[in-house]
Amino acid sequence: MTDFWNPYRALPVSQQRLLGLGSIVVVLLIWTLLSASGWLSKNQLPSPWAVAQALAYLGWYEGHSQLAAATLWSVGRVATASALVIVIGIPLGVLMGASPRINAVFSPLIDPFRSAPVAALLPIMVMWFGIGEFMKIAFLFVGSIVYLTPLVRDAIRAVPEGYLVSAQDIGATPWECIRKVLLPLAMPRIMDAIIVGVSVSWTYITVAEYVNAQEGLGQLIANARRLSATDQVFAGIIVIMAVALLTYQGLMALKRALYKWETKE
């Protein structure tokens, strides 16, 4: 029982997979029973089999895959927005973490948005940027950068002060302290910030693609909802979750490869 509540003891891979598979089976069983009970209509809760059929239909029908095209568009938008967030948010977060004055300037502009309903900004962005691709990327950018930047700042601040003092004692300049001390030591946590930022972009993709999107998973879900094709709505949501999970696992694998001392099990 002691090991049950020990967060530092890693489970064997086989046990992790077994427990994970068991939870999925339980959810599918509950879903099947609810859909078959008659308490909810098929439009409210389609069966797992109906959703699987919708996935097959969207995946390939008459020589065309709506799902593949929509997924590629959504991945492209998330990747573009995430790249901009990384290029802008990481340097800004590093500067905020390294300088209390810079942090005092930018924190009031960034921190409140972490608790704000970013989706409410969509009408404003439509008025400012129109309904094209730029608006969608800008919306994903804003939704993600307000999470990533403070996390990067906190990663820099989490570096023990002793390392900075030692570097200053041997004559390191402020820029050298940032580049050769703070940034390298904070990189594992900055990688965590990147993972959070990309994950947040996926949570907003349906909102970003709701307005005038010709292709995309959000547009596919919106069209299915208008047609009352709830099975396709569920299929689209499942694909978003699957792609987001694959993205997360890929970034975690990259972190384990780059910072083995931080991810050692």
C-alpha positions in Angstrom: 0.0 0.0 0.0 3.0 2.3 0.7 4.0 2.0 -3.0 0.5 2.8 -4.1 0.9 6.4 -2.8 4.6 6.8 -3.7 4.8 9.3 -6.6 8.6 8.5 -7.1 8.1 4.8 -7.9 7.6 4.3 -11.6 5.2 1.6 -12.7 6.4 -1.1 -15.0 5.5 -0.3 -18.6 3.3 -3.4 -18.9 1.3 -2.4 -15.9 0.9 1.2 -17.2 -0.5 -0.1 -20.5 -2.8 -2.6 -18.7 -4.3 0.1 -16.4 -4.6 2.6 -19.3 -6.3 0.0 -21.5 -8.6 -1.0 -18.7 -9.8 2.6 -18.2 -10.5 3.0 -21.9 -12.5 -0.3 -21.9 -14.5 0.9 -18.9 -15.4 4.2 -20.6 -16.4 2.4 -23.8 -18.6 0.0 -21.9 -20.3 2.8 -20.0 -20.7 4.7 -23.3 -22.2 1.6 -25.0 -24.7 1.0 -22.1 -25.8 4.6 -22.1 -26.4 4.8 -25.8 -28.3 1.5 -25.7 -30.4 2.4 -22.7 -32.7 4.8 -24.5 -32.2 7.5 -21.9 -30.6 9.6 -24.6 -31.5 9.8 -28.3 -29.1 8.9 -31.0 -28.6 12.5 -31.8 -27.6 13.2 -28.2 -25.3 10.2 -27.8 -24.5 8.0 -30.8 -23.1 4.5 -30.1 -19.4 3.8 -30.3 -20.1 1.7 -33.4 -21.9 4.6 -35.1 -19.0 6.9 -34.3 -16.6 4.2 -35.7 -18.7 4.2 -38.9 -18.5 8.0 -39.1 -14.8 7.8 -38.7 -14.6 5.3 -41.6 -16.9 7.5 -43.7 -14.9 10.6 -43.1 -11.6 8.8 -43.5 -12.4 7.6 -47.0 -15.4 8.1 -49.2 -15.6 8.0 -53.0 -11.8 8.4 -53.3 -11.5 11.3 -50.9 -10.6 11.6 -47.2 -12.3 14.6 -45.5 -10.6 13.6 -42.3 -7.1 13.6 -43.7 -7.6 17.0 -45.4 -9.1 18.5 -42.3 -6.4 17.2 -40.0 -3.6 18.5 -42.2 -5.2 22.0 -42.2 -5.6 22.0 -38.4 -2.1 20.6 -37.8 -0.7 23.4 -40.1 -2.5 26.1 -38.2 -1.4 24.8 -34.8 2.2 24.3 -36.0 2.3 27.9 -37.4 0.9 29.5 -34.3 3.1 27.4 -32.0 6.2 28.3 -33.9 5.4 32.0 -33.5 4.6 31.5 -29.8 8.0 29.8 -29.3 9.9 32.4 -31.2 8.3 35.3 -29.4 7.2 33.9 -26.0 10.4 32.2 -25.0 12.7 35.2 -25.3 10.1 37.4 -23.6 9.7 34.9 -20.8 13.5 34.6 -20.3 13.8 38.4 -20.1 10.9 38.6 -17.7 12.4 35.9 -15.5 15.9 37.5 -15.6 14.9 41.1 -15.0 12.4 42.1 -12.3 11.9 45.5 -14.1 11.0 43.8 -17.4 8.7 41.5 -15.5 7.0 44.4 -13.8 6.3 46.0 -17.2 4.9 42.9 -19.0 3.3 40.8 -16.2 0.2 43.1 -15.9 -0.3 42.7 -19.6 0.1 38.9 -19.8 -0.8 37.3 -16.4 -4.5 38.4 -16.3 -5.2 36.7 -19.6 -4.5 33.3 -18.2 -7.8 33.6 -16.3 -9.6 35.4 -19.0 -12.0 33.7 -21.5 -9.8 33.9 -24.5 -12.6 32.6 -26.7 -14.4 35.9 -26.0 -11.7 37.7 -28.0 -12.8 35.9 -31.2 -15.3 38.6 -32.3 -12.8 41.3 -31.6 -10.2 39.5 -33.7 -12.7 39.1 -36.5 -13.2 42.9 -36.5 -9.5 43.6 -36.4 -8.1 40.9 -38.7 -11.1 39.8 -40.8 -12.1 36.1 -41.3 -9.0 34.8 -43.1 -6.1 32.6 -42.1 -4.3 35.4 -40.3 -7.1 35.8 -37.8 -7.1 32.1 -37.0 -3.4 32.0 -36.5 -3.5 35.2 -34.4 -6.3 33.7 -32.2 -4.3 30.5 -31.5 -1.2 32.6 -30.9 -2.9 34.8 -28.3 -4.5 31.8 -26.6 -1.2 30.0 -26.3 1.4 32.7 -25.5 -0.4 33.9 -22.4 0.3 30.5 -20.9 3.8 29.8 -22.3 5.4 33.1 -21.4 4.7 33.1 -17.7 5.8 29.4 -17.5 9.1 30.3 -19.2 9.5 33.2 -16.7 8.9 30.9 -13.8 11.4 28.4 -15.2 14.1 31.0 -15.2 13.2 32.1 -11.7 13.3 28.5 -10.5 17.1 28.3 -11.2 18.8 28.4 -7.8 20.4 31.8 -7.2 23.7 30.3 -6.2 24.5 29.4 -9.8 24.0 33.0 -10.8 26.1 34.3 -8.0 28.9 31.9 -8.8 28.9 33.1 -12.5 28.9 36.7 -11.4 31.8 36.1 -9.0 34.0 34.8 -11.9 33.2 37.9 -14.0 30.3 36.8 -16.2 28.4 39.6 -17.8 24.6 39.8 -17.4 24.1 38.5 -20.9 26.5 35.6 -20.2 24.6 34.8 -17.0 21.4 34.5 -19.0 22.8 32.6 -22.0 25.2 30.3 -20.2 23.7 29.8 -16.7 20.0 30.6 -16.5 18.8 29.4 -19.9 20.6 26.0 -20.0 19.5 25.2 -16.4 15.9 26.2 -17.1 15.6 24.4 -20.5 13.8 21.2 -19.2 11.1 23.4 -17.6 11.0 25.6 -20.7 10.4 22.4 -22.7 7.4 21.8 -20.4 6.2 25.3 -21.2 6.4 24.5 -24.9 4.4 21.3 -24.4 1.7 23.3 -22.5 1.6 26.0 -25.2 1.1 23.5 -28.0 -1.5 21.6 -26.0 -3.5 24.8 -25.4 -3.5 25.6 -29.1 -5.2 22.3 -29.7 -7.9 23.2 -27.2 -8.7 26.3 -29.1 -8.6 24.9 -32.7 -12.4 24.3 -32.9 -13.0 28.0 -31.9 -10.4 29.3 -34.3 -11.8 27.3 -37.2 -15.4 28.1 -36.5 -15.3 31.3 -38.6 -15.1 30.9 -42.4 -12.7 27.9 -42.4 -12.8 26.1 -45.7 -11.0 23.1 -44.2 -10.1 21.9 -40.7 -11.3 19.7 -37.9 -13.1 22.6 -36.3 -14.9 23.3 -39.5 -15.7 19.6 -40.0 -17.3 19.5 -36.5 -19.2 22.7 -37.1 -20.7 21.4 -40.4 -21.6 18.1 -38.8 -23.4 19.9 -35.9 -25.4 22.0 -38.3 -26.5 18.8 -40.1 -27.3 17.1 -36.7 -24.7 14.4 -37.6 -23.6 13.9 -34.0 -21.7 10.8 -34.8 -19.4 12.9 -37.0 -19.1 15.5 -34.3 -17.9 12.8 -31.9 -15.5 11.5 -34.6 -14.0 14.9 -35.1 -13.5 15.4 -31.4 -11.9 12.0 -31.1 -9.5 12.8 -33.9 -8.5 16.1 -32.3 -7.8 14.3 -29.0 -5.8 11.7 -30.8 -3.7 14.2 -32.8 -3.2 16.3 -29.7 -2.1 13.2 -27.7 0.3 12.2 -30.5 1.8 15.7 -30.4 2.1 15.6 -26.7 3.8 12.2 -26.8 6.2 13.3 -29.5 7.2 16.4 -27.6 7.7 14.4 -24.4 9.9 11.9 -26.3 11.9 14.9 -27.5 12.3 16.1 -23.9 13.4 12.7 -22.7 16.0 12.6 -25.5 17.4 16.0 -24.8 17.2 16.1 -21.0 17.7 12.5 -19.9 18.6 13.6 -16.4 15.2 15.3 -15.9 13.1 12.4 -17.2 15.0 9.4 -15.8 12.6 6.8 -14.4 
